[in-house]
Amino acid sequence: MSDRSGGPAAATAPVRVGVLGPVTAWADDAEAALGGPRQRAVLARLVAARGRVVTAGRLVEDLWDEPPQGALVALRTFVAALRRAIEPGRAARTPARVLVTDGPGYALRHVDVDAWAFEAAVSGARDQAPAAARAALDRALGTWRGAAYAGLEQPWAVAERGRLAELRLVAVERVAEARTNLGEAADVVPDLDAHVIEHPWREEGWRLLALALYRSGRQADALEVLRRARAMLTGELGMDPGPRLAELEAQVLRHDPGAGGTPGADDVWRDTTSAYERVVAAGARARLESTTTLLRTLAMTGGDGLTAARTQRVAAVGAAEQLGDPDLTARVIGAFDVPGAWTRSDDAGLAAQVVAAAERTLAALPDDTPGAVRAKLLATVAVESRGLAGARGPQAAHQAEALARRSGDPAVLAFALAGRYLTRFEHTGLALERDATGAELVSLAARHGLATFEILGHLVRVQALSALGRWSDAQRHADDAGALGLRHERPLVGVFTAWFGALRAAASGAPDGKDPAARAGVERGYRAAAATLDDAGMPGLTEGLLPLAILALRVWHELPADGGPASPRETGAVPTLDDTDWGPYEPWARPHLLLARGAHGDAAAIAAAAQAVRRIPDPPPGLLAEVLWVLAGRAAVAVGDRRMAERARAALAPAAGEIAAGSGVLTAGPVQDHLDALTAFLAG
């Protein structure tokens, strides 16, 4: 049984509702008196909404073709009567627990519904062994008492009846397939023969009948069934049989003993894409939603897949907006709920386009739009605004989280928490708050099978715990993230765990930081981690990261940016202003590089360093803010710039108890050490 969030319903829930037949309900194991047809229709309409809120206005429209005067009052009367029927023991003036009022409408909560359980059983059977699938589906089919929503003829009820009838046929066919795979092929033939006579357009029914005949040793009969199917499909519908039907015919002709076996991944991909091309018309709205879902998966692969997903996502959103349907646009935008573990966008221009589209869609949605839909749009605004100054990102994240918590949808809440994490950088020193968000993400995602968000939660905790100096705990979460990444084919996880390994080596080697050999070893670790960024498709992470890591390490140990005269000059090891791409970190690196030149006799470089310090901007809000403020503050001390030193000290003060390692990839050492240096300079 399922509740509205998709998870298990409360084991002690006393209220059961049945719509797989006439609409009925049971409260405390007794059948409830649901009243007349229209009153029953109210309960059935809320079942069809699957726990989502249905506004009173929508209910009125769905109950009457032409709502009479006083329809809203009648609706409230129906709701009150239903509440008395399904919660007979509820004390007067206490809130309803099952048929609840939520904002402008009503919804079902804490209820077992046969249709919801049936759908869950059919979906779950796909991943079960034949015996388990057969048992689960037999139980689910046994809950049917007649035509779904029997006696209700409103358009929404007719549509739901058709959808559930189609799902029932899928269940019947999956039972037949399970029985065939369990060695009961001959026993299945009569049932399947009747099935294809009653439903002649179902290719899967024909395929299973032919397979059962073949597995029963009746090759000629199997071929005859396949030929009948081909003649019917081409003659009546003008279409060729699908690839699975054609493949089975080829296997039977060549006496393949594995005919009809469980298809491999390539077979499933081929068959599904072929069926989709045949069934879904070009330009159909369904294609936009399906495309975005595919792009979501593509983005998880990293590299060219991530790059292509970013670009094509913007194209899909633009195509949806052109259709003038804000509900469709909201679904297309919300389907790409890809979280980020890094606070700098990979393509700020594309991100800005997505944010603008999400904001336009939010403004265009009708007032009765479910909170979960708005939450996903707001979370998108937050995620795509990461690394930008201003209040909109954090504000959108806060609004998304509030709506998501009220919606009860765990996937929406997980995405909202991802947005909250990416915008929780209003000032330095917030590692503890981000760790709490990461912990909630891990717990929530593990309970509801949201692997992508579980991985994100572990990575967030790696970052936060690094800032808190809890290295063994951070390592445990890095290991958990790595294991999940391998299991679910998320190659980008390895990038972050490799960098964490280099960071931990740098942090643990602190006492030997000025030893050239030890420092060279740590810097080699950073370069090895940087190799994982090749073709990762994450320029927001890649650009300037390696030289910044080495520079932060040297500044922590109060060494010149070039490592000093004793530094081994390995290729790529020594940052210089001339041959290093510092990416967005150049303003914070430049003063240190000029100071290193000045130490080698370039007098003009010292004056240029002082000018460069005065031009250092505030770091963007994100995982590297503490490190960049450390670089700014230390450069200010070196050139004697009291104003910049004051700014850096004020900015770093909230992080006094942390390590400048909250990125989980590089470190500039304990923040307090740098605060002490700034305080001493300012006191002088």
Summary of the structure (lengths in Angstrom):
residues: 684
radius of gyration: 31.2
end to end distance: 70.6
largest distance: 99.2
contacts: 2322
relative contact order: 0.05
helix: 64%
strand: 4%
